[in-house]
Amino acid sequence: MRKFLYIILTCTFLSSCSEYQKALKTTDIGTKFKEGEKQYDAGKFEKANKLFAAIVPSYRGKPQAEKLMYLYSKTFYEMEEWYLASYQFERFVGAYPNSEKLEEASFLGAKSAYNLAPVYTKEQHETRDALDKLQAFINTYPESEYIPEANELVKELDFKLEKKAFEIAKQYNAIAGYTGDYNAPIKAMEDFIFNFPASQYREEAFFIKFDSAYNLAINSVLYKRQERLEEAITHYLAFKKSYSGSEYMERANQMYEEIQSELQNYTTKS
């Protein structure tokens, strides 16, 4: 019985392979399309893609071109060929603005772009591109079933840009001890706080801004020190006002006391 079943399965497999090979070799585009659909439905996307790629030029302008281009684009998506999937879906959307697959194609194209976005430590051109495409989808299809997922993807990409910006600003503070440029991290953190007002890093950003202002003042030449010490106090007060219960508050208070001690060396203007 097992031997018989094995023979049946082997024959079925060989027959399937034979049909695929015949379709690859034939010049009949209808046969290639039919076999491509069969392979697609069976989840064999690489085989389907190969067949579809061979007939795309021949179907241009024909009634079945829309279906072919949708399936062709989808094979790239299923194969996780994100760049090609994004490109092909974008072409599909442009070519078939009245297609019933337009909404899905728009979303999958944007999601493919999302999958191209690199880790936050790298240059974020692809991340911004994906954000633009997802936002365009959200604006175009506000009632779409894909909106919840699209919003989540946007949230992830926004956080990636947020973390990138914060780490860059934080790095300015880390190297300021070597470069002596404490103005750079102050400005970078101010920009970060402005651009990401709801950031989870906001508290730390406020503290680093004060820390940089403190170091700028303490390490200043004498004729600039008083002014910078007083400026550092404004950063301290802003931090304390927003985050009086912060884990950084104890260190901030110590720095504030040092600033006050330094200011005692100067005569208060009447």
C-alpha positions in Angstrom: 0.0 0.0 0.0 2.8 2.4 1.0 4.7 1.5 -2.2 1.6 2.2 -4.3 1.0 5.6 -2.5 4.6 6.5 -3.1 4.3 5.7 -6.8 1.1 7.8 -7.0 2.8 10.8 -5.3 5.9 10.5 -7.4 3.9 10.4 -10.6 1.9 13.5 -9.5 5.1 15.3 -8.6 6.8 14.4 -11.9 3.7 15.4 -13.8 3.6 18.7 -12.1 7.2 19.4 -12.8 6.7 18.3 -16.4 3.8 20.8 -16.9 5.9 23.6 -15.4 8.9 22.8 -17.6 6.7 22.6 -20.7 5.2 26.0 -19.8 8.7 27.5 -19.4 9.7 26.3 -22.8 6.5 27.0 -24.8 6.1 30.2 -26.7 2.3 30.2 -26.0 1.7 33.0 -23.6 -1.7 31.7 -22.6 -0.1 28.4 -21.4 2.5 30.3 -19.4 -0.2 32.5 -17.8 -2.4 29.5 -16.9 0.6 27.6 -15.4 1.7 30.7 -13.6 -1.7 31.0 -11.9 -1.5 27.4 -11.0 1.9 27.8 -9.4 0.8 31.0 -7.7 -2.3 29.3 -6.2 -0.1 26.5 -5.0 2.1 29.0 -3.1 5.1 28.4 -5.5 5.7 32.1 -6.0 9.2 31.8 -7.5 8.0 29.5 -10.2 5.0 31.7 -10.9 7.2 34.8 -11.0 9.5 33.2 -13.6 6.5 32.4 -15.8 4.9 35.8 -15.4 8.1 37.7 -16.1 8.4 36.0 -19.4 5.0 37.2 -20.6 4.6 40.6 -19.1 5.7 42.5 -22.2 3.4 40.4 -24.4 0.3 41.2 -22.3 0.8 44.9 -22.3 -2.5 46.5 -23.4 -4.4 43.3 -23.3 -7.6 42.8 -21.1 -5.8 40.3 -18.8 -2.8 42.6 -18.3 -4.3 44.0 -15.1 -4.7 40.6 -13.5 -1.2 39.5 -14.6 0.5 42.6 -13.2 -1.3 42.2 -9.9 -0.2 38.6 -9.6 3.3 39.5 -10.8 3.6 42.2 -8.2 2.2 39.9 -5.5 4.8 37.2 -6.3 7.6 39.7 -5.4 5.8 40.5 -2.2 5.4 36.9 -1.2 9.1 36.2 -2.1 10.0 39.2 0.2 11.7 40.9 -2.6 10.7 44.2 -1.1 12.3 46.7 -3.5 10.8 45.0 -6.5 7.4 44.5 -4.8 7.3 48.2 -3.9 8.3 49.2 -7.5 5.8 46.8 -9.2 2.9 47.8 -7.0 3.6 51.4 -7.6 3.5 50.7 -11.3 0.3 48.8 -10.9 -1.4 51.7 -9.0 -0.3 54.1 -11.7 -1.4 51.9 -14.6 -4.8 50.8 -13.2 -6.4 53.6 -11.1 -9.8 52.0 -11.4 -8.8 48.5 -10.4 -10.7 46.7 -7.7 -7.2 45.7 -6.4 -6.1 49.4 -6.2 -6.5 49.7 -2.4 -4.7 46.5 -1.6 -1.9 47.2 -4.1 -1.4 50.7 -2.6 -1.1 49.2 0.9 1.2 46.3 -0.1 3.4 48.7 -2.0 3.7 51.0 1.0 4.3 48.0 3.3 7.0 46.7 1.0 8.7 50.1 1.4 8.3 49.8 5.2 10.2 46.5 5.0 13.1 48.3 3.3 13.6 50.7 6.2 16.9 50.0 7.9 17.8 49.8 11.6 17.9 53.3 13.2 21.7 53.4 13.3 21.9 53.7 9.5 20.9 56.5 7.1 17.1 56.8 7.1 16.2 57.7 3.5 14.2 54.5 3.1 12.4 55.1 6.4 11.2 58.6 5.3 10.2 57.2 1.9 8.1 54.5 3.6 6.5 57.0 5.9 5.5 59.2 2.9 4.0 56.2 1.1 2.1 54.9 4.2 0.8 58.4 5.0 -0.4 58.8 1.4 -2.2 55.5 1.7 -3.8 56.6 5.0 -4.9 59.9 3.5 -6.3 58.2 0.4 -8.1 55.3 2.1 -9.1 56.6 5.7 -11.8 53.9 6.0 -9.6 51.0 4.7 -9.4 47.7 6.6 -5.6 48.1 6.4 -5.7 51.4 8.4 -4.9 49.9 11.8 -1.9 48.1 10.5 -0.8 51.1 8.5 -1.0 53.3 11.6 1.1 50.7 13.5 3.8 50.7 10.7 3.8 54.6 10.8 4.3 54.5 14.5 7.2 52.1 14.2 8.9 54.2 11.6 8.3 57.4 13.5 10.0 55.9 16.5 13.0 54.8 14.4 13.5 58.4 13.3 13.0 59.6 16.9 15.6 57.2 18.3 18.0 58.1 15.5 17.7 61.9 16.3 18.0 61.3 20.0 21.1 59.1 19.7 22.8 61.7 17.4 22.0 64.5 19.9 23.2 62.3 22.7 26.5 61.6 20.8 27.2 65.3 20.6 27.0 65.4 24.4 29.3 62.4 24.7 32.1 63.8 22.5 31.8 67.4 23.9 34.3 66.5 26.6 36.9 66.0 23.8 35.8 68.7 21.4 34.8 71.4 24.0 31.7 72.1 21.9 28.9 72.0 24.4 26.7 74.3 22.4 26.2 71.5 19.8 24.4 69.1 22.2 22.4 71.9 23.7 21.1 72.9 20.2 20.6 69.3 19.2 18.5 68.5 22.3 16.5 71.6 21.9 15.7 70.6 18.3 14.9 67.1 19.4 12.5 68.3 22.1 10.8 70.6 19.6 10.5 67.9 16.9 9.4 65.0 19.2 7.4 66.7 22.0 5.8 63.4 23.1 9.0 61.3 23.0 9.8 58.8 25.7 13.3 60.3 25.7 12.1 63.8 26.5 13.1 63.6 30.2 16.6 62.4 29.4 16.8 65.0 26.6 16.0 67.8 29.2 18.6 66.5 31.6 21.3 66.2 28.9 20.5 69.8 27.8 21.1 71.0 31.3 24.2 68.8 31.7 25.7 70.3 28.5 24.8 73.8 29.7 26.4 73.1 33.0 29.6 71.8 31.5 29.7 74.7 29.0 29.5 77.1 32.0 32.0 75.4 34.3 34.6 75.1 31.5 34.1 78.6 30.2 36.8 81.4 30.2 36.3 83.8 33.1 34.7 86.6 31.2 31.9 84.3 29.9 31.5 82.2 33.0 28.9 84.2 34.9 26.6 84.6 32.0 26.8 80.9 31.1 26.3 79.9 34.8 23.1 81.9 34.9 22.0 80.4 31.5 22.6 76.9 32.9 20.3 77.7 35.8 17.5 78.4 33.3 18.0 74.9 31.9 18.0 73.4 35.4 14.7 75.2 36.3 13.1 74.0 33.0 14.2 70.4 33.8 13.0 70.6 37.4 9.7 72.1 36.4 8.9 69.2 34.0 10.6 66.3 35.8 10.9 67.0 39.5 10.6 63.3 40.3 13.2 62.3 37.7 15.9 59.7 38.4 18.3 62.4 37.2 17.1 64.9 39.7 19.7 64.1 42.4 22.6 64.7 40.0 20.9 67.8 38.6 20.6 69.2 42.1 24.3 68.6 42.8 25.2 70.4 39.6 22.9 73.2 40.5 24.6 73.6 43.9 28.0 73.7 42.2 26.6 76.5 39.9 25.4 78.5 42.9 28.7 78.1 44.6 30.5 79.3 41.5 28.2 82.3 41.2 29.2 83.4 44.7 32.5 84.4 43.3 30.8 87.1 41.3 29.4 90.4 42.7 25.7 90.6 42.2 24.8 93.6 40.1 22.5 96.0 41.8 
